[in-house]
Amino acid sequence: MKKVIIIGSGFSSLSASCYMAKAGYDVSVFEKNSTVGGRARQLKREGFTFDIGPSWYWMPDIFDKFFADFGKKTSDYYQLDKLNPAYKIFFDDDIITIEDSMDKICREFERIESGSSSHLRDFIGKAQENYDIAINKVVLKPGLSPLELVTKETVFRVDQFFKTISQEVRKRFKNPKLISTLEFPVLFLGAKPSKTPSFYSFMNFADFGLGTWHPKGGMYEIIKAMKNLAEELGVKIHTENNVTKILVSEGKVSGIHTNGKNVVADFVISGADYHHSETLLDDKYKQYSENYWDSKVYAPSSLLFYIGFDKKLKNLEHHNLFFDTDFEKHAQEIYDDPKWPSNPLFYANFPSITDKSMAPDGCENGFFLVPIAPDLEDTPQLRKQYFDIIMDRFEKRTGQDVKNSIIFKESFCVNDFIEQYNSYKGNAYGMANTLKQTAFLRPNLRSSKVKNLFFTGQLTVPGPGVPPSLISGKLVSDLIIKKT
């Protein structure tokens, strides 16, 4: 059996491990932290359960396809519930509620802007067509050649790679609240809507068409499911094994160095941060220079707070977006003129509202996220300053006192992304999906300098997000399997 070493244990690494083991390879995963999951780890404290990283379950079909590839179903591992409402958006003078069907969402749009529902149905119809092409055609390509993007479906949509989401949304809708609502999903792709190709409207179909879901027990249930599946397939997982060197002999990968010893392998797949992975190589084997990495557009970092409340909170849903300040200004302070935001938007997640297993009786668990530029100064004083800013607004918008009900809070920011995940500049989501960073223009799945060395995850193909990470693991595995 050919031996495969996989560095890291996030979604893409676990995905790759399953596909490689199914194909008959001897697979070992090496993870630097004490638990698997990468950025999708879990925090448990005083009866509260928090997902440390991803908290949105979108594109359920991608998860279904992954488990189906192994003769399994998601329901074999975890219970999945569709949220209704999917989420609330708090503005300074109104609240928009996104429910679980297009008819309901159209009624909400009509409440805000008369005549907008017909424009919405047209927009989402085109977004669904893009989704079908993206998921069934484009993202299943390994990014080795620009010709991969040339199909009869994409040729007829080539203009959508040169128009932006903002242009498509703003020609149909005038109300700024509806514009923000429709531009928000592409933030998962890590770039401003004005820089994201309109083809990526498929994220709007993922939102309104497929809905927002919750795995009972939290997003970490998916990681546990994938770990269990991997081990069922024979994968060996080694935690607390920090890989400090990728070993190369005569231009071919020969293994890794971890915990003071060399481990040999025929193939190495790194699901760790791509930039960090290349620092594990001698300079002559690196594909990309520091100037290359520095010149790229990165998705935001995040300031995160995990909070245990001693009471149930009101006027909230499972997912809540606070867009009660200037959306465009905050985006500029992330992408155009990186700085700590002057008046940040933020996201608040309370899974215990719909899942009682995630907090003690009568309590609430809160996950707060402020998107910020990567590579910012990160100090305890700044964390406290922004905690006070968002909690003051949170209390005002939801009409309740919560600061006196906090049992505990923990934070996570740029320094933690760097220290715990070796994240380049402390980014949270990887490299943005701009036109110049799409498909074959992203860092390659396969090393051009070292034979049998491969990469997977959010900095490579197909891009950031949990579903793309699952697909990335499959793509890199297919390259190796076809090679051998």
MILOSE-446607 format. One line per 2 residues: their letters; for each residue x, y, z negated of C-alpha. Coordinates in Angstrom, 1 decimal, padded with zeros to 4 digits. Example, Ala and Ser with C-alpha at 12.3 -4.5 7.8 and 13.67 -1.06 7.14 Angstrom:
AS = 012.3/-004.5/-007.8 | 013.7/-001.1/-007.1 $
//
This chain:
MK = 000.0/000.0/000.0 | 001.2/003.5/000.9 $
KV = 001.6/005.6/-002.2 | 000.0/009.1/-002.4 $
II = 000.6/011.7/-005.1 | -001.9/014.5/-005.5 $
IG = -000.9/017.6/-007.5 | -003.7/019.1/-009.4 $
SG = -007.2/017.8/-010.3 | -009.6/020.4/-009.1 $
FS = -012.5/019.8/-006.6 | -010.3/019.5/-003.5 $
SL = -007.8/017.2/-005.2 | -010.4/014.9/-006.7 $
SA = -012.1/014.8/-003.3 | -008.9/013.9/-001.5 $
SC = -008.1/011.3/-004.1 | -011.4/009.5/-003.5 $
YM = -011.1/009.5/000.3 | -007.5/008.3/000.1 $
AK = -008.3/005.5/-002.3 | -011.3/004.4/-000.2 $
AG = -008.9/004.1/002.8 | -006.7/001.8/000.8 $
YD = -003.9/004.0/-000.4 | -002.3/003.8/-003.9 $
VS = -003.3/007.2/-005.3 | -002.1/009.0/-008.4 $
VF = -003.2/012.4/-009.6 | -000.9/014.6/-011.7 $
EK = -002.5/017.5/-013.6 | -000.6/020.1/-015.7 $
NS = -003.5/020.7/-018.2 | -004.9/018.3/-020.8 $
TV = -008.2/017.8/-018.9 | -009.1/017.4/-015.2 $
GG = -011.1/020.0/-013.2 | -008.6/022.7/-012.3 $
RA = -010.5/026.0/-012.4 | -013.7/024.1/-013.1 $
RQ = -012.8/023.1/-016.6 | -015.1/023.2/-019.6 $
LK = -015.0/024.9/-023.0 | -016.8/023.5/-026.0 $
RE = -017.0/025.3/-029.3 | -019.3/025.2/-032.3 $
GF = -022.0/023.3/-030.4 | -021.8/025.5/-027.3 $
TF = -020.8/024.3/-023.9 | -019.4/026.6/-021.2 $
DI = -018.3/026.1/-017.6 | -014.9/028.0/-017.6 $
GP = -015.0/028.6/-013.8 | -017.7/028.0/-011.1 $
SW = -021.2/028.4/-012.3 | -023.3/028.5/-009.1 $
YW = -024.5/025.2/-007.5 | -025.2/026.1/-003.9 $
MP = -025.3/023.9/-000.7 | -026.6/020.8/-002.4 $
DI = -026.3/019.0/001.0 | -022.5/019.2/000.8 $
FD = -022.4/017.4/-002.5 | -024.9/014.8/-001.2 $
KF = -022.7/014.1/001.8 | -019.6/013.7/-000.4 $
FA = -021.1/011.1/-002.6 | -022.9/009.4/000.3 $
DF = -019.5/008.8/001.9 | -018.9/006.4/-001.0 $
GK = -022.3/004.8/-001.0 | -023.4/006.9/-003.9 $
KT = -025.9/009.6/-004.7 | -025.5/012.7/-007.0 $
SD = -028.3/011.2/-009.1 | -026.0/008.2/-009.9 $
YY = -023.9/010.7/-011.9 | -025.9/013.7/-012.9 $
QL = -029.4/015.2/-013.0 | -029.9/018.2/-010.7 $
DK = -032.7/020.8/-011.2 | -033.7/023.6/-008.8 $
LN = -033.9/026.9/-010.6 | -036.9/029.1/-010.4 $
PA = -036.3/032.0/-010.4 | -032.9/031.4/-008.8 $
YK = -031.6/034.7/-010.3 | -032.5/038.3/-011.2 $
IF = -030.8/041.4/-010.0 | -030.9/044.4/-012.3 $
FD = -030.7/047.8/-010.7 | -030.8/051.2/-012.6 $
DD = -034.5/051.6/-011.9 | -035.9/048.2/-010.9 $
II = -035.4/044.4/-011.1 | -035.5/042.1/-008.1 $
TI = -036.3/038.5/-008.7 | -035.3/035.9/-006.2 $
ED = -037.5/032.9/-006.5 | -037.4/029.4/-005.0 $
SM = -039.1/029.8/-001.7 | -039.0/032.0/001.4 $
DK = -042.6/033.0/001.0 | -042.0/034.2/-002.6 $
IC = -038.8/036.0/-001.6 | -040.6/037.7/001.3 $
RE = -043.3/039.0/-001.0 | -040.6/040.5/-003.3 $
FE = -038.9/042.2/-000.2 | -042.3/043.6/000.8 $
RI = -042.7/045.1/-002.7 | -039.4/047.0/-002.2 $
ES = -039.7/047.9/001.5 | -042.8/047.6/003.6 $
GS = -042.3/045.5/006.7 | -039.1/044.0/005.5 $
SS = -040.4/040.4/005.3 | -040.5/039.9/009.1 $
HL = -036.9/041.2/009.4 | -035.9/038.9/006.6 $
RD = -037.4/035.8/008.2 | -035.6/036.7/011.5 $
FI = -032.3/037.2/009.6 | -032.6/034.0/007.6 $
GK = -033.6/032.1/010.8 | -030.4/033.1/012.5 $
AQ = -028.5/032.4/009.3 | -029.9/028.9/009.3 $
EN = -028.6/028.3/012.8 | -025.2/029.6/011.7 $
YD = -025.3/027.2/008.7 | -026.0/024.2/010.9 $
IA = -023.1/025.1/013.2 | -020.7/026.0/010.3 $
IN = -021.4/022.9/008.2 | -021.7/020.4/011.0 $
KV = -019.1/021.8/013.4 | -016.7/024.5/012.3 $
VL = -015.8/023.6/008.7 | -015.1/020.0/009.6 $
KP = -012.2/021.0/011.8 | -008.7/020.9/010.2 $
GL = -007.6/024.3/011.4 | -004.7/023.0/013.6 $
SP = -005.7/024.9/016.8 | -007.8/027.9/017.9 $
LE = -009.5/025.6/020.4 | -011.3/023.9/017.4 $
LV = -013.6/026.9/017.3 | -014.5/026.7/021.0 $
TK = -017.8/024.8/021.3 | -020.9/025.5/023.2 $
ET = -022.6/026.7/020.0 | -019.8/029.0/018.9 $
VF = -019.2/030.4/022.5 | -022.7/031.8/022.4 $
RV = -022.1/033.4/019.0 | -018.6/034.8/019.7 $
DQ = -020.0/038.3/019.0 | -020.8/037.3/015.5 $
FF = -017.1/036.9/014.7 | -016.6/040.6/015.6 $
KT = -019.6/042.1/014.0 | -019.8/042.2/010.2 $
IS = -022.4/041.1/007.6 | -022.9/044.8/006.7 $
QE = -023.7/045.7/010.3 | -026.2/042.9/010.7 $
VR = -027.9/043.6/007.3 | -028.0/047.4/007.7 $
KR = -029.6/047.4/011.1 | -032.6/045.5/009.7 $
FK = -033.0/046.9/006.2 | -032.8/050.5/004.9 $
NP = -033.5/050.1/001.1 | -030.1/050.0/-000.7 $
KL = -031.4/047.4/-003.2 | -032.3/045.0/-000.4 $
IS = -029.0/045.6/001.3 | -027.1/044.8/-001.9 $
TL = -029.2/041.7/-002.4 | -028.3/040.4/001.1 $
EF = -024.7/041.4/001.0 | -024.0/039.8/-002.4 $
PV = -023.7/036.1/-001.3 | -020.7/036.7/001.0 $
LF = -018.8/038.0/-002.1 | -018.3/034.2/-002.8 $
LG = -016.1/034.3/000.3 | -013.8/036.8/-001.2 $
AK = -014.1/039.9/001.0 | -016.2/043.0/001.4 $
PS = -019.3/042.6/003.5 | -018.0/045.2/005.8 $
KT = -015.0/043.0/006.5 | -016.7/039.6/006.7 $
PS = -017.8/038.3/010.1 | -021.6/038.2/010.5 $
FY = -021.3/034.5/011.4 | -020.9/034.0/007.6 $
SF = -024.6/035.0/007.2 | -024.9/031.2/006.7 $
MN = -024.3/032.0/003.0 | -027.7/033.8/003.0 $
FA = -029.4/030.7/004.2 | -027.5/028.7/001.5 $
DF = -029.0/031.2/-001.0 | -032.6/031.8/000.2 $
GL = -033.1/028.6/002.3 | -031.4/025.9/000.2 $
GT = -031.8/027.5/-003.2 | -029.9/027.6/-006.5 $
WH = -029.5/024.4/-008.5 | -028.2/023.4/-011.9 $
PK = -026.6/020.1/-012.9 | -027.8/019.2/-016.4 $
GG = -024.9/019.7/-018.8 | -023.2/022.3/-016.5 $
MY = -021.0/022.3/-013.4 | -018.4/020.2/-015.2 $
EI = -020.7/017.3/-014.8 | -019.7/017.3/-011.1 $
IK = -016.0/017.1/-012.1 | -016.8/014.2/-014.5 $
AM = -018.7/012.5/-011.7 | -015.8/012.9/-009.2 $
KN = -013.3/011.7/-011.8 | -015.4/008.6/-012.5 $
LA = -015.8/007.9/-008.8 | -012.1/008.3/-008.3 $
EE = -011.3/005.9/-011.1 | -013.9/003.4/-009.8 $
LG = -011.9/003.5/-006.5 | -008.6/002.8/-008.3 $
VK = -007.2/006.3/-008.6 | -004.8/006.8/-011.5 $
IH = -005.1/010.2/-013.2 | -002.2/011.6/-015.3 $
TE = -003.0/014.7/-017.4 | -000.4/016.9/-019.2 $
NN = 002.0/016.2/-016.3 | 003.3/019.5/-015.0 $
VT = 004.9/019.0/-011.6 | 008.1/021.1/-011.4 $
KI = 009.5/019.9/-008.1 | 008.4/018.4/-004.8 $
LV = 011.2/016.1/-003.7 | 012.3/016.0/-000.1 $
SE = 014.8/013.6/001.5 | 016.1/014.1/005.0 $
GK = 013.1/016.3/005.9 | 010.5/013.9/004.5 $
VS = 008.7/014.1/001.2 | 009.9/011.5/-001.2 $
GI = 007.9/012.3/-004.4 | 007.7/014.7/-007.3 $
HT = 009.5/015.6/-010.5 | 007.2/015.7/-013.6 $
NG = 007.8/015.4/-017.3 | 011.5/014.7/-016.9 $
KN = 011.2/012.0/-014.3 | 011.0/011.4/-010.6 $
VV = 007.9/009.7/-009.2 | 008.2/008.3/-005.7 $
AD = 005.6/008.5/-003.0 | 005.0/008.2/000.8 $
FV = 002.8/011.2/000.9 | 002.2/014.2/-001.4 $
IS = -000.9/016.4/-001.3 | -000.8/019.6/-003.3 $
GA = -004.2/020.9/-004.5 | -002.4/023.4/-006.7 $
DY = -002.2/027.0/-005.7 | -000.6/027.0/-002.2 $
HH = 001.9/029.7/-003.0 | 002.9/028.0/-006.2 $
SE = 003.2/024.7/-004.4 | 005.8/026.1/-002.0 $
TL = 007.8/027.4/-005.0 | 008.3/023.7/-005.9 $
LD = 010.3/023.3/-002.7 | 013.8/024.3/-001.8 $
DK = 013.8/027.6/000.2 | 014.6/025.9/003.5 $
YK = 011.4/023.8/003.3 | 009.0/026.7/002.6 $
QY = 006.7/027.6/005.5 | 005.7/031.0/004.4 $
SE = 007.7/034.0/003.1 | 006.9/036.2/000.1 $
NY = 006.0/038.9/002.6 | 003.5/036.6/004.2 $
WD = 001.7/035.9/000.9 | 001.8/039.6/-000.1 $
SK = 000.3/040.7/003.1 | -002.8/038.6/002.8 $
VY = -006.2/039.7/001.6 | -007.2/037.9/-001.6 $
AP = -010.5/037.3/-003.2 | -011.0/039.1/-006.5 $
SS = -009.8/038.0/-009.8 | -012.2/038.1/-012.8 $
LL = -012.5/039.2/-016.3 | -014.6/036.5/-018.1 $
FY = -016.2/036.3/-021.5 | -017.7/033.2/-023.1 $
IG = -020.0/034.2/-025.9 | -022.1/032.2/-028.4 $
FD = -025.2/034.1/-029.6 | -027.1/033.2/-032.7 $
KK = -030.5/033.8/-031.2 | -032.4/033.3/-028.0 $
LK = -032.2/036.3/-025.6 | -035.1/037.8/-023.7 $
NL = -035.8/039.4/-020.3 | -033.2/037.2/-018.6 $
EH = -032.9/034.2/-016.3 | -030.3/031.5/-015.9 $
HN = -028.3/033.7/-013.4 | -028.4/037.5/-013.6 $
LF = -026.6/040.2/-011.5 | -026.2/043.7/-012.9 $
FD = -026.0/046.0/-009.8 | -027.0/049.1/-011.8 $
TD = -023.9/051.0/-010.6 | -022.4/051.8/-007.3 $
FE = -021.9/048.5/-005.4 | -019.7/050.0/-002.7 $
KH = -017.5/051.9/-005.1 | -016.7/048.8/-007.1 $
AQ = -015.9/046.9/-003.9 | -013.5/049.7/-002.9 $
EI = -011.8/049.5/-006.3 | -011.2/045.8/-005.7 $
YD = -010.1/045.8/-002.1 | -009.2/049.2/-000.8 $
DP = -007.6/051.0/-003.8 | -007.0/048.2/-006.4 $
KW = -007.6/049.4/-009.9 | -009.6/048.6/-013.0 $
PS = -013.2/049.5/-011.9 | -014.5/052.9/-013.1 $
NP = -018.1/051.5/-013.6 | -018.2/047.8/-012.8 $
LF = -020.9/045.5/-011.6 | -021.1/042.3/-013.5 $
YA = -022.7/038.9/-013.6 | -024.2/037.1/-016.6 $
NF = -025.1/033.5/-016.8 | -027.1/031.8/-019.6 $
PS = -027.5/028.1/-018.7 | -029.0/027.4/-022.1 $
IT = -032.1/029.2/-020.9 | -032.9/026.2/-018.7 $
DK = -030.6/023.6/-020.2 | -031.0/023.2/-024.0 $
SM = -028.0/020.8/-024.1 | -025.6/023.7/-023.7 $
AP = -026.3/025.6/-026.9 | -027.4/024.8/-030.5 $
DG = -031.2/025.1/-031.2 | -032.2/028.7/-031.4 $
CE = -029.0/029.9/-029.8 | -027.8/031.1/-026.4 $
NG = -024.5/030.6/-024.5 | -023.5/033.6/-022.3 $
FF = -020.9/033.7/-019.5 | -020.1/037.2/-018.4 $
LV = -018.0/037.9/-015.3 | -016.6/041.2/-014.0 $
PI = -015.0/041.0/-010.5 | -011.7/042.9/-010.5 $
AP = -008.7/043.2/-008.1 | -006.0/040.6/-008.5 $
DL = -002.6/041.5/-009.9 | -003.9/044.1/-012.3 $
ED = -002.4/044.8/-015.7 | -004.1/042.6/-018.3 $
TP = -004.1/043.5/-021.9 | -006.2/042.8/-025.0 $
QL = -007.1/046.6/-025.1 | -008.4/046.5/-021.5 $
RK = -010.4/043.4/-022.2 | -012.0/045.0/-025.2 $
QY = -012.7/048.2/-023.3 | -014.6/046.4/-020.5 $
FD = -016.4/044.1/-022.9 | -017.8/047.2/-024.7 $
II = -018.8/048.8/-021.3 | -020.7/045.8/-020.0 $
MD = -022.4/044.9/-023.4 | -023.7/048.5/-023.7 $
RF = -025.2/048.3/-020.3 | -026.5/044.8/-020.9 $
EK = -028.3/045.9/-024.0 | -029.8/048.9/-022.2 $
RT = -031.0/047.0/-019.1 | -032.5/044.1/-021.0 $
GQ = -033.9/046.1/-023.9 | -032.4/044.2/-026.8 $
DV = -029.6/044.3/-029.3 | -027.1/041.5/-028.8 $
KN = -023.8/042.7/-030.1 | -024.8/041.9/-033.7 $
SI = -025.8/038.4/-032.7 | -022.4/037.3/-031.4 $
IF = -021.0/034.2/-033.3 | -017.8/034.2/-031.2 $
KE = -016.4/035.3/-027.9 | -013.4/034.2/-025.8 $
SF = -012.0/035.9/-022.8 | -010.1/034.8/-019.7 $
CV = -008.4/037.1/-017.2 | -005.5/037.7/-014.8 $
ND = -002.8/036.5/-017.2 | -004.8/033.3/-017.9 $
FI = -005.3/032.5/-014.2 | -001.5/032.8/-013.7 $
EQ = -000.6/030.9/-016.8 | -003.1/028.1/-016.6 $
YN = -003.6/027.7/-012.8 | -000.3/029.2/-011.3 $
SY = -002.7/031.4/-009.4 | -001.0/033.8/-007.0 $
KG = -001.5/037.4/-008.4 | -004.1/035.9/-010.8 $
NA = -006.7/035.6/-008.1 | -009.8/033.7/-009.0 $
YG = -011.1/032.4/-005.7 | -008.2/032.2/-003.2 $
MA = -007.8/033.9/000.1 | -010.6/035.9/001.5 $
NT = -012.5/034.7/004.6 | -011.8/037.7/006.8 $
LK = -011.6/037.4/010.6 | -007.8/037.3/010.5 $
QT = -007.9/034.6/007.8 | -010.4/032.1/009.2 $
AF = -009.9/028.5/010.3 | -006.5/028.1/012.1 $
LR = -005.4/031.5/010.8 | -005.3/030.2/007.2 $
PN = -002.3/028.5/005.6 | -002.0/025.0/007.2 $
LR = -003.2/021.8/005.6 | 000.0/020.1/006.9 $
SS = 003.5/021.3/006.2 | 005.4/022.3/009.3 $
KV = 008.8/021.9/007.5 | 008.4/018.6/005.5 $
KN = 007.1/015.4/006.9 | 004.2/013.8/004.9 $
LF = 003.6/016.9/002.8 | 000.0/018.3/002.8 $
FT = -002.0/020.9/001.1 | -005.7/021.3/000.1 $
GQ = -007.9/023.7/-001.7 | -009.2/027.3/-001.6 $
LT = -006.1/028.9/000.0 | -006.2/026.6/003.0 $
VP = -008.9/025.3/005.3 | -011.9/025.8/005.2 $
GP = -011.7/028.4/002.4 | -012.9/029.4/-001.1 $
GV = -015.8/028.0/-003.0 | -016.7/024.6/-004.4 $
PP = -018.4/023.1/-001.3 | -015.5/024.1/001.0 $
SL = -013.1/022.6/-001.5 | -014.9/019.2/-001.3 $
IS = -014.6/019.5/002.5 | -010.9/020.5/002.3 $
GK = -010.1/017.3/000.4 | -011.8/015.3/003.2 $
LV = -010.0/017.2/005.9 | -006.6/016.6/004.5 $
SD = -007.3/012.9/003.9 | -008.5/012.5/007.5 $
LI = -005.2/014.0/008.7 | -003.2/011.5/006.7 $
IK = -005.4/008.5/007.6 | -005.2/009.3/011.3 $
KT = -001.5/009.7/011.0 | -001.0/006.2/009.6 $
//
